[in-house]
Amino acid sequence: MSRLTIEVTPKQHQHIKSLAAFRGQTIKEYVLSRIFPDDEDHAYKEFKAFMHNRIAEAEKGELSERSLEDITKDVLSDSH
């Protein structure tokens, strides 16, 4: 078996680690699942599940006070 090593910033490492934990996966499992999705509809299924949860939260009144612009700025600044 081969080993792959990449250098990331501490912030990027924490972000990847958090995303993996959110999905109940190890970092290795998370990265491999993102690189090699199980099927062509994987991204759609993931998005659909995410939106289903967000809609359920909204119906319960669990809404964010942040604007779309603020959220977008945060996401874009995290990716750099």
C-alpha positions in Angstrom: 0.0 0.0 0.0 1.3 3.5 -0.8 1.2 6.5 1.4 0.2 10.0 0.4 1.3 13.0 2.3 0.2 16.6 1.7 1.1 19.8 3.5 -1.8 21.9 4.7 -2.0 24.8 7.1 -3.2 24.2 10.6 -6.5 26.0 9.7 -7.0 23.7 6.7 -6.2 20.6 8.8 -8.7 21.7 11.4 -11.4 22.4 8.8 -10.9 18.9 7.2 -10.9 17.3 10.6 -14.1 19.0 11.6 -15.8 18.0 8.3 -14.8 14.4 8.8 -16.0 14.4 12.4 -19.3 15.9 11.3 -19.8 12.9 9.0 -18.6 10.4 11.6 -15.5 9.6 9.5 -11.8 9.6 9.9 -9.8 12.2 7.9 -8.7 9.4 5.6 -12.2 8.1 5.0 -13.5 11.7 4.5 -10.8 12.6 1.9 -11.1 9.3 0.0 -14.9 9.7 -0.1 -14.6 13.1 -1.5 -12.0 12.1 -4.1 -13.6 8.8 -5.1 -17.4 9.1 -4.6 -19.4 5.8 -4.5 -21.5 6.7 -7.5 -22.3 9.6 -9.9 -25.1 10.7 -7.7 -23.1 11.0 -4.5 -22.8 14.8 -4.5 -26.5 15.1 -5.3 -27.5 12.7 -2.5 -25.2 14.5 -0.1 -26.7 17.9 -1.0 -30.2 16.6 -0.8 -29.6 15.2 2.7 -28.0 18.5 3.7 -30.9 20.5 2.4 -33.5 18.2 4.0 -31.9 18.8 7.4 -31.7 22.6 6.8 -35.4 22.7 5.8 -36.3 20.7 8.9 -34.3 23.2 11.0 -36.0 26.2 9.3 -39.5 24.7 9.9 -38.6 24.4 13.6 -37.6 28.1 13.6 -33.9 27.3 13.9 -32.8 30.1 11.6 -29.4 31.9 11.4 -29.3 35.6 12.1 -26.4 35.9 9.6 -26.8 37.2 6.1 -26.0 35.2 3.0 -23.3 37.7 2.3 -21.6 37.2 5.7 -21.7 33.4 5.3 -20.3 33.6 1.8 -17.5 35.9 3.0 -16.6 33.4 5.8 -16.6 30.4 3.5 -14.5 32.2 0.9 -12.0 33.4 3.5 -11.7 29.9 5.0 -10.8 28.4 1.6 -7.8 30.7 1.1 
